[in-house]
Amino acid sequence: MARDDAQNIERHAVTRRGIVGLVAIVALGGVAMGLFSQFQRSMVFPGPQGVSTELLRRVAAQIGATELRIQTEDGETLYGWHRASAAATPRRVLLYFHGNASSVLGQLDLQDRLLANGWDFVGIHYRGYPGSTGVASEAGVHLDAAAVWKWITDELGTPASRVVVHGRSLGGGVAVQLAARVTPAGLVMESTFTSAVDLGREHFGWLPVGVLLEHRFMTRDFANKVRCPVLIAHGGGDSIIDVRHGRELAKLFANADYIEAPRRDHNDVLFEGIYADRYIAFLDALVPLDRQTQP
């Protein structure tokens, strides 16, 4: 089935090529400075493997997702999904930003859990990713985030107080900057780095990472600008972004809730079990389900 195909693609993708590729570009820069910029973009934003617009269309039809086409301020068109829950009126929305080698096909089971608990799911593909126009860049993905936020609040008609923003991996670096600008009901950062620069220095400290890296994603610099409640989740066995990033973010964000899952890796922190339950409990505490409206 299309959904099974999509999950196999996501679960068997070589995720390390994404985030570790992000820091490996620093080494390339040391060898070929003149070519560094053009190589950097493809390494920071590799996109998902094996995800076609046809597969996206088939999975969307199978699971009842509405395919979105959202216009950005600078004229790009973003592909995305809206999965509406029948369990909540007025609606509650979880806005999701995926990792740099992922897509809306990632963690479909988590999407199902959200819907079952009365949360709508909205996710978009960054510019340059399958179904979206343009070329990815740090500046560009922040424009993408602003565009989908505007769609939720203006077109869908959902107030900011009923929207929680969730970013996984690089998506956390997108989510935190949006949350600093618009003040949603809450912010979730899952498997996220303190900054791409910090991550690069860990792997290639002998190179001038701070100078070379164009797409910097300075997550830690926004800690004092976010005014909403924050949940930070990280796997103790994360083989891509070490758990010390999650621990440091938990210190930087005042009164943040912190989940450290000892035996979880990079992609499965909130996938199931007690950690998924704590995630849903965090969301529900921010925007309680109005049970008086339930049938």
N, C-alpha and C positions, 0 to 999 in steps of 0.2 A: 504494500500500500504506500501511497505517497508520503504519509506521515512517518511510517517506519523508515523509508528511504532517507527522509530528511534527518531523522534522529541519528541514523547510522553515519551520515555525512558529518554531522556535528561532533559525535562522540569519537569518531576515528580520525578526525582532522589532526594534523600535527600542529597542535596549538603553540608549541614552543617556537615554531617558526615566526609566530606573530610577535609576542612580547620580547622574546630573546632576540628576534630579528631587529626589534626597535633599538636595542642597545648594541647589537653587533654592527650596526651601521657606523658607529663611532670608529671601529677598527678600519672599516673601508675608507673612512675619511683620512686616516693617517697614511694610507697608501696612495690614494688618488684624490687629493684635495679638490682638484678642478671638477671632478665628477661627483663629488659628495652630495650636492643638493639633489640631483636628479635620482640618485640611488636611494637617498634618504626617504623620499616620499613613498616609494614602493615597499620599503621595509617597514616603515611605521604604520602604513595602511595597506597591508597585503590583501585584505578582503578574504571572504570565505572560499574554500575550495569546493567545487562541484555544485554550487548553488546557482541555478538558472532561473530566469523569470518564469519559465514554464513550470518548473518545480514549485516555485512560490505560489503560482496561480492554482496548481492542483491541490497543494496542501491547504491553502486558504479556503478553497471550496469544500474540502473534506471536513475541516474543523469549524466551518461557519465564520471565518474571519472576513471582515470587510477590508478590501484592498484600498489603500489611501494613495492619493497623489497630492502632495503638499508643496506649495510654491514658497521659495525662500525670498528674502529681501533682495538678493542679488540675482534673481532670475533662474535659479536651479529648481528642478522638480525632484522631490524626494518620494521614494516608495516606502510604504509602511502598512501596518495592520492595525485595525481596531477590532478587538474581541469584546463584545458587550456581555456583561453578566445580567441574568434575569433576576438576580437575588437582591438587588438594591435599588431603591428609589427614594430620594434622588441618587444619582450615580456617584460612585467613588472610582477614581481613575489612578492606575499605576502607570506612570510614564517610564519606559525602560530604554536604556542606552546600552547597546551590546559592546562586546570587546572588539579589538581591531581585526581579528581573524574570524569573526562570527557573523551572525545575522539574526533575523526574527525567528528563524527556525530553531535557534538554540533554546534548550530547556523548555520544551513544549509542556512537559509535565508540571513545571512550576507555573506556567500560564494557566493550565487547567486548575491548579490549586487556587490561584487567585480568583478565577471565575466562580469556582464552587463556594468561595467565601465572600462573594458579593463585590468583587473588584473588577472593573473593566481593565483590559490590558491595551495599551497603545505603545507601539514601537515603530521606529523608522530605521531605514538604512541611510548611513551617512552618504553624502555626495560621492559619486564614483563607485559606490557599492551596487550590487545587483538591483536593477530597476530604477536606480537614481542617476540623474545626470551629473555632470561636472567632474571635478578632480578634487580628491580629498586633501585637506590641510587642517592644521589646528584652528586657524581663523575660520575656515569654512565650516567645520563641524559645530562650532559655537553658533554660527548663523543658522545651521540646521536645527540645533536645539531650540533656538528662539522661535523658529518657524513652527515647529510641532507644538510648542507651548501655546503659541497664538492660536493654532488650530483647535486645541483642546478648550481653551478659555473662550474663544470667540465663536467658532463654528459648532463645537460640541456643546458649548454653553455651560461648562463646568467651572465653578469658581476655584481660585487658587487654594482655598481652604479645604478643598476636597480632592486635591491632587498630591500624590507622593511621587517623588522622582527617585529612580533606582538606576545606578550605573554599575556595571560589572567590568573589572579590569580597566582597560583604557576608558571605557564608558563612565567610570567613576570620575575621571578627570573632566569629562564633559558635563556630567550631572552636577558636580559641585559648583562649577562656575554659573550654571543656570540657576541653581538654588540661591546663590549669592545675589543674583539680580532680581529674582521674582518672588521669593519667599513662599514656597509651597507649604503644604501641611507637614511634610517631612522629607528627609533625604536618606537614602540607603546607598552605601558604598561597599561593594563586595569585591574582594580580591584586588584592591586598588593600590597603586603605588603612591608614595608621598610626592613624588614628581618623576617625570621621565628622566630628568637630569640626574636625580639621586640614583635611579636604577642603573643608568649608564655608568656612573662613577663606580658603582659596586663591581661592575664587570670589567671596566676599562679605565681604572683610576689613573693609569699612566698617560692617558690622552686628555687634551683640554675639552672635555665633554661640554662644559658650560658654554664654551665658545662655538663648538661645532653643531650642537643639536638645535635645529630650527623649531621643531615641534616639541615644546618643552613641558606642557601640561603640569603646571606648578600647583598641584592639588593642595599642598600644605599652606600655600600663601593665602588661601581663601578660608582658612579655619576661623578667623576673626570676623569674617564677612557674612557667614551663614547664620541666620537668626531662627531657623526652624529646628525641631528635634532631629537628631542624627542617629542612625544605626550603622555601625561599621562591622563587617563580617569578614573573617579571613580564615583560611585553612592552615592548621599548624604544620601540615605537610606540603604546603604550596611549593612546587618545584620550579615555578616561573617567577613569581614575585614573592620574595621571602616574607614570612609572617611578621618580621620586625617592622615592615611598612604598615601593616594593620595596627600593630601595637603603638607605633608612633602617632598615627592619625588619631587613635583613640585618646591619646594624651593632648593632642593639639585642639581637638574639637571639644569645647566645654560641655560637660554633662552628656557626652555621647554614650549611647548603649553600645557595648562591645560583645560580639560573639567570636570566640576562637574555637574552631572545630579541630580537635587534635589530629584526627586521622584523615581529614579531608584535604584534597589537593586544590588545584586552581579553579576548576570548573564545577565542582560539586558541593560547595559549601552549604548552600541553601536548598539543595536538591530534594531532600526528603528527611523524615524523622524529626527529632526534637528541634533541630536548628530551623527547619522549615516552619515548625509550629511556633517557635519564638519570633520568626519573621512575620508571620501572619498576626500574631498577638501584638507586635509593635505597630503594624499598620492599623489594626482595629482600634487600638488605644488612641491613635491620632484622629481617625475619622470613624466613629462608631456607626455600626449598621443600624439604621432606623427600622427596628423590628415591627413597629406599629403599622408600617406600610406593607408588610409581608402578607401574602395570602394565607 
